[in-house]
Amino acid sequence: MGFTHANIGLADLSAPAPREEVELMVDTGALYSIVPAETLRRIGIQPRQRLEFELANGGVIERAVGDARFFYDGRDAASPVIFGEPEDAALLGVVTLEAMGLEVDPVRKQIRPTRLILY
């Protein structure tokens, strides 16, 4: 499929400014988005808890998690965000994508609106 990247705006939930734009690799295999901790703190986002995450190789790591407002192509939504450490890739996870009503088009390698279904 290859990689899909997106420029995503980020802000603290309590204030839409300052907003910072970051380039994230879209990873539909990742639940939560990961943004460098330095970036999150610079715009006022603080961790609210630490959680354990299992890696693809079976290892387990612990990371701080907070909440951010994500912006993309006229859409925005609140979503959990992992405070990335220097060795972590910056990722846009599926929880954030779904919160904004977006999906990945694997052929065009683009993010697009998804059909929202209410059951």
N, CA, C and O atoms as a GROMACS GRO file, in nm:
protein
  476
    1MET      N    1   0.082  -0.119   0.000
    1MET     CA    2   0.000   0.000   0.000
    1MET      C    3   0.086   0.125   0.000
    1MET      O    4   0.046   0.225  -0.060
    2GLY      N    5   0.202   0.123   0.065
    2GLY     CA    6   0.283   0.244   0.074
    2GLY      C    7   0.240   0.328   0.192
    2GLY      O    8   0.152   0.290   0.269
    3PHE      N    9   0.302   0.443   0.203
    3PHE     CA   10   0.275   0.529   0.317
    3PHE      C   11   0.189   0.647   0.276
    3PHE      O   12   0.202   0.700   0.165
    4THR      N   13   0.102   0.688   0.366
    4THR     CA   14   0.022   0.808   0.349
    4THR      C   15   0.058   0.903   0.461
    4THR      O   16   0.060   0.865   0.578
    5HIS      N   17   0.086   1.027   0.425
    5HIS     CA   18   0.118   1.130   0.524
    5HIS      C   19   0.013   1.240   0.514
    5HIS      O   20  -0.047   1.261   0.409
    6ALA      N   21  -0.008   1.311   0.624
    6ALA     CA   22  -0.103   1.420   0.625
    6ALA      C   23  -0.053   1.532   0.716
    6ALA      O   24   0.008   1.506   0.820
    7ASN      N   25  -0.078   1.655   0.676
    7ASN     CA   26  -0.050   1.770   0.760
    7ASN      C   27  -0.174   1.793   0.847
    7ASN      O   28  -0.282   1.821   0.796
    8ILE      N   29  -0.155   1.781   0.977
    8ILE     CA   30  -0.264   1.786   1.073
    8ILE      C   31  -0.243   1.904   1.168
    8ILE      O   32  -0.132   1.924   1.218
    9GLY      N   33  -0.348   1.980   1.192
    9GLY     CA   34  -0.342   2.086   1.291
    9GLY      C   35  -0.370   2.028   1.429
    9GLY      O   36  -0.451   1.936   1.443
   10LEU      N   37  -0.305   2.080   1.529
   10LEU     CA   38  -0.323   2.034   1.668
   10LEU      C   39  -0.342   2.154   1.759
   10LEU      O   40  -0.279   2.258   1.740
   11ALA      N   41  -0.430   2.138   1.858
   11ALA     CA   42  -0.450   2.242   1.959
   11ALA      C   43  -0.492   2.177   2.089
   11ALA      O   44  -0.537   2.062   2.091
   12ASP      N   45  -0.478   2.252   2.197
   12ASP     CA   46  -0.527   2.210   2.327
   12ASP      C   47  -0.680   2.213   2.322
   12ASP      O   48  -0.738   2.298   2.254
   13LEU      N   49  -0.745   2.123   2.394
   13LEU     CA   50  -0.891   2.120   2.394
   13LEU      C   51  -0.953   2.248   2.447
   13LEU      O   52  -1.060   2.289   2.402
   14SER      N   53  -0.888   2.311   2.543
   14SER     CA   54  -0.946   2.428   2.607
   14SER      C   55  -0.931   2.557   2.525
   14SER      O   56  -0.997   2.657   2.554
   15ALA      N   57  -0.845   2.555   2.424
   15ALA     CA   58  -0.823   2.675   2.343
   15ALA      C   59  -0.780   2.636   2.202
   15ALA      O   60  -0.684   2.560   2.186
   16PRO      N   61  -0.848   2.687   2.100
   16PRO     CA   62  -0.810   2.652   1.962
   16PRO      C   63  -0.679   2.715   1.918
   16PRO      O   64  -0.628   2.681   1.811
   17ALA      N   65  -0.624   2.805   1.997
   17ALA     CA   66  -0.496   2.866   1.964
   17ALA      C   67  -0.409   2.862   2.089
   17ALA      O   68  -0.463   2.880   2.199
   18PRO      N   69  -0.281   2.840   2.081
   18PRO     CA   70  -0.211   2.826   1.954
   18PRO      C   71  -0.237   2.690   1.890
   18PRO      O   72  -0.255   2.590   1.959
   19ARG      N   73  -0.238   2.690   1.760
   19ARG     CA   74  -0.252   2.567   1.683
   19ARG      C   75  -0.121   2.545   1.611
   19ARG      O   76  -0.060   2.639   1.560
   20GLU      N   77  -0.077   2.420   1.607
   20GLU     CA   78   0.047   2.388   1.539
   20GLU      C   79   0.020   2.279   1.436
   20GLU      O   80  -0.056   2.186   1.462
   21GLU      N   81   0.082   2.292   1.319
   21GLU     CA   82   0.066   2.192   1.215
   21GLU      C   83   0.183   2.095   1.220
   21GLU      O   84   0.299   2.136   1.230
   22VAL      N   85   0.150   1.966   1.213
   22VAL     CA   86   0.254   1.862   1.213
   22VAL      C   87   0.225   1.764   1.100
   22VAL      O   88   0.110   1.742   1.063
   23GLU      N   89   0.331   1.707   1.046
   23GLU     CA   90   0.315   1.603   0.945
   23GLU      C   91   0.316   1.468   1.016
   23GLU      O   92   0.411   1.435   1.087
   24LEU      N   93   0.210   1.392   0.996
   24LEU     CA   94   0.197   1.260   1.059
   24LEU      C   95   0.182   1.154   0.952
   24LEU      O   96   0.117   1.175   0.850
   25MET      N   97   0.242   1.038   0.977
   25MET     CA   98   0.220   0.923   0.890
   25MET      C   99   0.090   0.857   0.934
   25MET      O  100   0.071   0.832   1.053
   26VAL      N  101   0.002   0.831   0.840
   26VAL     CA  102  -0.126   0.768   0.871
   26VAL      C  103  -0.101   0.619   0.891
   26VAL      O  104  -0.043   0.553   0.806
   27ASP      N  105  -0.147   0.567   1.006
   27ASP     CA  106  -0.126   0.426   1.039
   27ASP      C  107  -0.256   0.368   1.091
   27ASP      O  108  -0.291   0.384   1.208
   28THR      N  109  -0.329   0.300   1.003
   28THR     CA  110  -0.458   0.242   1.042
   28THR      C  111  -0.440   0.119   1.131
   28THR      O  112  -0.539   0.063   1.179
   29GLY      N  113  -0.317   0.078   1.153
   29GLY     CA  114  -0.291  -0.031   1.246
   29GLY      C  115  -0.264   0.020   1.388
   29GLY      O  116  -0.254  -0.058   1.482
   30ALA      N  117  -0.254   0.152   1.402
   30ALA     CA  118  -0.232   0.214   1.533
   30ALA      C  119  -0.364   0.270   1.584
   30ALA      O  120  -0.435   0.338   1.510
   31LEU      N  121  -0.397   0.242   1.708
   31LEU     CA  122  -0.519   0.297   1.765
   31LEU      C  123  -0.506   0.447   1.788
   31LEU      O  124  -0.583   0.526   1.733
   32TYR      N  125  -0.409   0.488   1.869
   32TYR     CA  126  -0.394   0.628   1.906
   32TYR      C  127  -0.291   0.697   1.818
   32TYR      O  128  -0.200   0.634   1.764
   33SER      N  129  -0.306   0.827   1.806
   33SER     CA  130  -0.208   0.909   1.736
   33SER      C  131  -0.089   0.933   1.829
   33SER      O  132  -0.104   0.936   1.951
   34ILE      N  133   0.029   0.951   1.770
   34ILE     CA  134   0.151   0.980   1.845
   34ILE      C  135   0.210   1.110   1.790
   34ILE      O  136   0.233   1.123   1.669
   35VAL      N  137   0.232   1.205   1.879
   35VAL     CA  138   0.292   1.333   1.842
   35VAL      C  139   0.408   1.358   1.938
   35VAL      O  140   0.398   1.326   2.056
   36PRO      N  141   0.519   1.414   1.889
   36PRO     CA  142   0.630   1.440   1.980
   36PRO      C  143   0.585   1.518   2.104
   36PRO      O  144   0.511   1.616   2.093
   37ALA      N  145   0.630   1.473   2.220
   37ALA     CA  146   0.592   1.535   2.347
   37ALA      C  147   0.624   1.684   2.348
   37ALA      O  148   0.546   1.764   2.398
   38GLU      N  149   0.738   1.721   2.292
   38GLU     CA  150   0.779   1.862   2.288
   38GLU      C  151   0.674   1.948   2.216
   38GLU      O  152   0.643   2.058   2.262
   39THR      N  153   0.620   1.898   2.106
   39THR     CA  154   0.518   1.970   2.030
   39THR      C  155   0.391   1.985   2.113
   39THR      O  156   0.334   2.094   2.119
   40LEU      N  157   0.348   1.878   2.175
   40LEU     CA  158   0.225   1.883   2.255
   40LEU      C  159   0.238   1.981   2.371
   40LEU      O  160   0.147   2.060   2.395
   41ARG      N  161   0.348   1.976   2.440
   41ARG     CA  162   0.367   2.068   2.554
   41ARG      C  163   0.376   2.214   2.508
   41ARG      O  164   0.329   2.304   2.578
   42ARG      N  165   0.437   2.236   2.393
   42ARG     CA  166   0.451   2.373   2.342
   42ARG      C  167   0.314   2.438   2.318
   42ARG      O  168   0.301   2.560   2.334
   43ILE      N  169   0.214   2.359   2.281
   43ILE     CA  170   0.081   2.418   2.257
   43ILE      C  171  -0.011   2.402   2.378
   43ILE      O  172  -0.131   2.427   2.369
   44GLY      N  173   0.045   2.359   2.490
   44GLY     CA  174  -0.031   2.358   2.615
   44GLY      C  175  -0.100   2.229   2.652
   44GLY      O  176  -0.175   2.225   2.749
   45ILE      N  177  -0.076   2.123   2.577
   45ILE     CA  178  -0.139   1.994   2.608
   45ILE      C  179  -0.055   1.924   2.715
   45ILE      O  180   0.067   1.912   2.703
   46GLN      N  181  -0.123   1.878   2.819
   46GLN     CA  182  -0.056   1.811   2.929
   46GLN      C  183  -0.102   1.665   2.936
   46GLN      O  184  -0.216   1.634   2.902
   47PRO      N  185  -0.014   1.575   2.980
   47PRO     CA  186  -0.054   1.436   2.997
   47PRO      C  187  -0.157   1.423   3.110
   47PRO      O  188  -0.153   1.499   3.207
   48ARG      N  189  -0.248   1.328   3.096
   48ARG     CA  190  -0.346   1.302   3.202
   48ARG      C  191  -0.327   1.164   3.263
   48ARG      O  192  -0.380   1.137   3.371
   49GLN      N  193  -0.252   1.078   3.197
   49GLN     CA  194  -0.224   0.944   3.251
   49GLN      C  195  -0.110   0.880   3.175
   49GLN      O  196  -0.066   0.930   3.071
   50ARG      N  197  -0.061   0.769   3.228
   50ARG     CA  198   0.038   0.686   3.158
   50ARG      C  199  -0.026   0.551   3.133
   50ARG      O  200  -0.091   0.494   3.221
   51LEU      N  201  -0.007   0.500   3.011
   51LEU     CA  202  -0.064   0.371   2.973
   51LEU      C  203   0.045   0.282   2.915
   51LEU      O  204   0.146   0.330   2.864
   52GLU      N  205   0.022   0.151   2.923
   52GLU     CA  206   0.112   0.055   2.860
   52GLU      C  207   0.060   0.020   2.721
   52GLU      O  208  -0.061   0.008   2.700
   53PHE      N  209   0.153   0.004   2.628
   53PHE     CA  210   0.121  -0.031   2.490
   53PHE      C  211   0.206  -0.149   2.447
   53PHE      O  212   0.326  -0.152   2.472
   54GLU      N  213   0.144  -0.246   2.381
   54GLU     CA  214   0.217  -0.360   2.328
   54GLU      C  215   0.267  -0.325   2.188
   54GLU      O  216   0.194  -0.270   2.107
   55LEU      N  217   0.392  -0.358   2.162
   55LEU     CA  218   0.452  -0.334   2.032
   55LEU      C  219   0.433  -0.455   1.941
   55LEU      O  220   0.399  -0.563   1.987
   56ALA      N  221   0.455  -0.435   1.812
   56ALA     CA  222   0.441  -0.544   1.715
   56ALA      C  223   0.533  -0.661   1.746
   56ALA      O  224   0.501  -0.776   1.715
   57ASN      N  225   0.649  -0.633   1.807
   57ASN     CA  226   0.744  -0.739   1.839
   57ASN      C  227   0.714  -0.808   1.972
   57ASN      O  228   0.790  -0.894   2.017
   58GLY      N  229   0.603  -0.770   2.035
   58GLY     CA  230   0.563  -0.831   2.162
   58GLY      C  231   0.612  -0.756   2.285
   58GLY      O  232   0.570  -0.786   2.396
   59GLY      N  233   0.700  -0.660   2.266
   59GLY     CA  234   0.748  -0.580   2.378
   59GLY      C  235   0.639  -0.489   2.431
   59GLY      O  236   0.537  -0.468   2.365
   60VAL      N  237   0.660  -0.436   2.549
   60VAL     CA  238   0.564  -0.345   2.611
   60VAL      C  239   0.636  -0.216   2.650
   60VAL      O  240   0.745  -0.220   2.708
   61ILE      N  241   0.574  -0.103   2.619
   61ILE     CA  242   0.629   0.027   2.658
   61ILE      C  243   0.521   0.106   2.732
   61ILE      O  244   0.402   0.075   2.722
   62GLU      N  245   0.563   0.206   2.804
   62GLU     CA  246   0.470   0.295   2.873
   62GLU      C  247   0.488   0.435   2.817
   62GLU      O  248   0.600   0.482   2.798
   63ARG      N  249   0.376   0.503   2.791
   63ARG     CA  250   0.381   0.639   2.739
   63ARG      C  251   0.274   0.724   2.807
   63ARG      O  252   0.170   0.674   2.851
   64ALA      N  253   0.302   0.855   2.816
   64ALA     CA  254   0.205   0.952   2.865
   64ALA      C  255   0.099   0.973   2.757
   64ALA      O  256   0.129   0.970   2.638
   65VAL      N  257  -0.025   0.994   2.801
   65VAL     CA  258  -0.136   1.016   2.709
   65VAL      C  259  -0.215   1.138   2.755
   65VAL      O  260  -0.240   1.156   2.875
   66GLY      N  261  -0.254   1.222   2.662
   66GLY     CA  262  -0.338   1.338   2.689
   66GLY      C  263  -0.448   1.345   2.585
   66GLY      O  264  -0.476   1.247   2.516
   67ASP      N  265  -0.510   1.460   2.575
   67ASP     CA  266  -0.618   1.481   2.477
   67ASP      C  267  -0.588   1.606   2.396
   67ASP      O  268  -0.540   1.706   2.450
   68ALA      N  269  -0.615   1.600   2.267
   68ALA     CA  270  -0.589   1.712   2.177
   68ALA      C  271  -0.706   1.730   2.083
   68ALA      O  272  -0.788   1.640   2.064
   69ARG      N  273  -0.714   1.848   2.025
   69ARG     CA  274  -0.808   1.872   1.916
   69ARG      C  275  -0.728   1.864   1.787
   69ARG      O  276  -0.628   1.934   1.770
   70PHE      N  277  -0.771   1.778   1.697
   70PHE     CA  278  -0.706   1.756   1.568
   70PHE      C  279  -0.787   1.825   1.460
   70PHE      O  280  -0.910   1.824   1.463
   71PHE      N  281  -0.719   1.886   1.362
   71PHE     CA  282  -0.783   1.958   1.252
   71PHE      C  283  -0.731   1.904   1.120
   71PHE      O  284  -0.610   1.886   1.102
   72TYR      N  285  -0.824   1.878   1.026
   72TYR     CA  286  -0.782   1.834   0.892
   72TYR      C  287  -0.892   1.868   0.792
   72TYR      O  288  -1.006   1.825   0.808
   73ASP      N  289  -0.859   1.944   0.691
   73ASP     CA  290  -0.947   1.971   0.578
   73ASP      C  291  -1.087   2.016   0.621
   73ASP      O  292  -1.187   1.963   0.573
   74GLY      N  293  -1.092   2.112   0.710
   74GLY     CA  294  -1.221   2.167   0.753
   74GLY      C  295  -1.292   2.087   0.861
   74GLY      O  296  -1.401   2.124   0.905
   75ARG      N  297  -1.233   1.979   0.904
   75ARG     CA  298  -1.291   1.896   1.009
   75ARG      C  299  -1.206   1.908   1.134
   75ARG      O  300  -1.086   1.936   1.127
   76ASP      N  301  -1.270   1.885   1.249
   76ASP     CA  302  -1.191   1.878   1.371
   76ASP      C  303  -1.262   1.787   1.470
   76ASP      O  304  -1.383   1.768   1.464
   77ALA      N  305  -1.182   1.732   1.562
   77ALA     CA  306  -1.236   1.642   1.664
   77ALA      C  307  -1.135   1.627   1.776
   77ALA      O  308  -1.014   1.643   1.757
   78ALA      N  309  -1.188   1.598   1.894
   78ALA     CA  310  -1.102   1.566   2.008
   78ALA      C  311  -1.065   1.419   2.002
   78ALA      O  312  -1.145   1.335   1.960
   79SER      N  313  -0.942   1.389   2.044
   79SER     CA  314  -0.895   1.251   2.041
   79SER      C  315  -0.780   1.235   2.139
   79SER      O  316  -0.706   1.330   2.165
   80PRO      N  317  -0.764   1.114   2.195
   80PRO     CA  318  -0.645   1.089   2.276
   80PRO      C  319  -0.520   1.101   2.190
   80PRO      O  320  -0.522   1.076   2.070
   81VAL      N  321  -0.409   1.139   2.255
   81VAL     CA  322  -0.282   1.150   2.184
   81VAL      C  323  -0.171   1.102   2.277
   81VAL      O  324  -0.167   1.136   2.395
   82ILE      N  325  -0.082   1.024   2.220
   82ILE     CA  326   0.034   0.974   2.294
   82ILE      C  327   0.147   1.076   2.285
   82ILE      O  328   0.174   1.130   2.177
   83PHE      N  329   0.212   1.103   2.398
   83PHE     CA  330   0.327   1.192   2.402
   83PHE      C  331   0.448   1.112   2.354
   83PHE      O  332   0.508   1.035   2.429
   84GLY      N  333   0.482   1.133   2.227
   84GLY     CA  334   0.591   1.057   2.166
   84GLY      C  335   0.727   1.093   2.222
   84GLY      O  336   0.756   1.209   2.251
   85GLU      N  337   0.809   0.991   2.235
   85GLU     CA  338   0.948   1.009   2.277
   85GLU      C  339   1.035   1.010   2.152
   85GLU      O  340   0.989   0.973   2.043
   86PRO      N  341   1.162   1.051   2.165
   86PRO     CA  342   1.246   1.067   2.045
   86PRO      C  343   1.250   0.946   1.952
   86PRO      O  344   1.262   0.963   1.831
   87GLU      N  345   1.239   0.825   2.005
   87GLU     CA  346   1.246   0.706   1.919
   87GLU      C  347   1.112   0.667   1.856
   87GLU      O  348   1.106   0.572   1.778
   88ASP      N  349   1.004   0.740   1.888
   88ASP     CA  350   0.871   0.706   1.837
   88ASP      C  351   0.842   0.778   1.705
   88ASP      O  352   0.879   0.894   1.687
   89ALA      N  353   0.777   0.708   1.614
   89ALA     CA  354   0.731   0.771   1.489
   89ALA      C  355   0.608   0.856   1.519
   89ALA      O  356   0.528   0.822   1.606
   90ALA      N  357   0.594   0.965   1.448
   90ALA     CA  358   0.476   1.052   1.461
   90ALA      C  359   0.366   0.993   1.372
   90ALA      O  360   0.380   0.987   1.250
   91LEU      N  361   0.256   0.951   1.434
   91LEU     CA  362   0.151   0.877   1.363
   91LEU      C  363   0.013   0.938   1.382
   91LEU      O  364  -0.016   0.997   1.486
   92LEU      N  365  -0.071   0.922   1.282
   92LEU     CA  366  -0.213   0.953   1.291
   92LEU      C  367  -0.286   0.820   1.300
   92LEU      O  368  -0.289   0.744   1.203
   93GLY      N  369  -0.344   0.791   1.416
   93GLY     CA  370  -0.408   0.661   1.440
   93GLY      C  371  -0.555   0.659   1.404
   93GLY      O  372  -0.615   0.761   1.372
   94VAL      N  373  -0.611   0.540   1.408
   94VAL     CA  374  -0.747   0.517   1.363
   94VAL      C  375  -0.852   0.582   1.453
   94VAL      O  376  -0.958   0.622   1.404
   95VAL      N  377  -0.827   0.594   1.583
   95VAL     CA  378  -0.924   0.660   1.671
   95VAL      C  379  -0.943   0.805   1.627
   95VAL      O  380  -1.055   0.854   1.620
   96THR      N  381  -0.834   0.873   1.597
   96THR     CA  382  -0.842   1.012   1.552
   96THR      C  383  -0.910   1.021   1.416
   96THR      O  384  -0.996   1.107   1.395
   97LEU      N  385  -0.872   0.934   1.324
   97LEU     CA  386  -0.937   0.933   1.192
   97LEU      C  387  -1.088   0.917   1.204
   97LEU      O  388  -1.164   0.992   1.144
   98GLU      N  389  -1.130   0.819   1.283
   98GLU     CA  390  -1.273   0.793   1.297
   98GLU      C  391  -1.345   0.907   1.368
   98GLU      O  392  -1.459   0.938   1.334
   99ALA      N  393  -1.280   0.968   1.465
   99ALA     CA  394  -1.342   1.081   1.535
   99ALA      C  395  -1.370   1.196   1.439
   99ALA      O  396  -1.467   1.269   1.456
  100MET      N  397  -1.284   1.212   1.337
  100MET     CA  398  -1.305   1.318   1.238
  100MET      C  399  -1.389   1.272   1.119
  100MET      O  400  -1.413   1.350   1.027
  101GLY      N  401  -1.434   1.147   1.119
  101GLY     CA  402  -1.513   1.097   1.008
  101GLY      C  403  -1.431   1.079   0.882
  101GLY      O  404  -1.478   1.109   0.771
  102LEU      N  405  -1.309   1.030   0.898
  102LEU     CA  406  -1.218   1.013   0.785
  102LEU      C  407  -1.174   0.868   0.772
  102LEU      O  408  -1.182   0.789   0.867
  103GLU      N  409  -1.127   0.834   0.653
  103GLU     CA  410  -1.069   0.703   0.626
  103GLU      C  411  -0.956   0.720   0.526
  103GLU      O  412  -0.938   0.827   0.469
  104VAL      N  413  -0.879   0.614   0.507
  104VAL     CA  414  -0.768   0.616   0.412
  104VAL      C  415  -0.810   0.547   0.283
  104VAL      O  416  -0.865   0.437   0.285
  105ASP      N  417  -0.785   0.613   0.172
  105ASP     CA  418  -0.803   0.554   0.040
  105ASP      C  419  -0.668   0.491   0.005
  105ASP      O  420  -0.574   0.562  -0.030
  106PRO      N  421  -0.657   0.356   0.013
  106PRO     CA  422  -0.528   0.292  -0.008
  106PRO      C  423  -0.476   0.300  -0.152
  106PRO      O  424  -0.355   0.291  -0.174
  107VAL      N  425  -0.564   0.317  -0.248
  107VAL     CA  426  -0.521   0.325  -0.388
  107VAL      C  427  -0.460   0.462  -0.417
  107VAL      O  428  -0.352   0.471  -0.476
  108ARG      N  429  -0.530   0.566  -0.376
  108ARG     CA  430  -0.481   0.703  -0.402
  108ARG      C  431  -0.386   0.754  -0.294
  108ARG      O  432  -0.326   0.860  -0.309
  109LYS      N  433  -0.374   0.677  -0.184
  109LYS     CA  434  -0.289   0.715  -0.071
  109LYS      C  435  -0.328   0.853  -0.017
  109LYS      O  436  -0.243   0.940   0.005
  110GLN      N  437  -0.459   0.869   0.003
  110GLN     CA  438  -0.513   0.995   0.052
  110GLN      C  439  -0.612   0.968   0.164
  110GLN      O  440  -0.667   0.859   0.177
  111ILE      N  441  -0.633   1.071   0.245
  111ILE     CA  442  -0.738   1.066   0.346
  111ILE      C  443  -0.862   1.127   0.284
  111ILE      O  444  -0.855   1.229   0.215
  112ARG      N  445  -0.976   1.064   0.309
  112ARG     CA  446  -1.102   1.115   0.254
  112ARG      C  447  -1.212   1.098   0.359
  112ARG      O  448  -1.200   1.019   0.452
  113PRO      N  449  -1.321   1.174   0.342
  113PRO     CA  450  -1.435   1.156   0.432
  113PRO      C  451  -1.491   1.015   0.418
  113PRO      O  452  -1.494   0.959   0.308
  114THR      N  453  -1.535   0.960   0.528
  114THR     CA  454  -1.595   0.827   0.526
  114THR      C  455  -1.746   0.841   0.535
  114THR      O  456  -1.797   0.943   0.581
  115ARG      N  457  -1.815   0.741   0.494
  115ARG     CA  458  -1.961   0.739   0.509
  115ARG      C  459  -1.991   0.707   0.655
  115ARG      O  460  -1.955   0.600   0.704
  116LEU      N  461  -2.056   0.800   0.722
  116LEU     CA  462  -2.089   0.780   0.863
  116LEU      C  463  -2.219   0.704   0.874
  116LEU      O  464  -2.318   0.739   0.811
  117ILE      N  465  -2.218   0.599   0.954
  117ILE     CA  466  -2.338   0.515   0.968
  117ILE      C  467  -2.381   0.519   1.114
  117ILE      O  468  -2.300   0.502   1.205
  118LEU      N  469  -2.508   0.542   1.134
  118LEU     CA  470  -2.566   0.545   1.268
  118LEU      C  471  -2.655   0.424   1.283
  118LEU      O  472  -2.752   0.408   1.208
  119TYR      N  473  -2.625   0.339   1.378
  119TYR     CA  474  -2.704   0.217   1.400
  119TYR      C  475  -2.807   0.241   1.505
  119TYR      O  476  -2.884   0.150   1.538
   0.00000   0.00000   0.00000
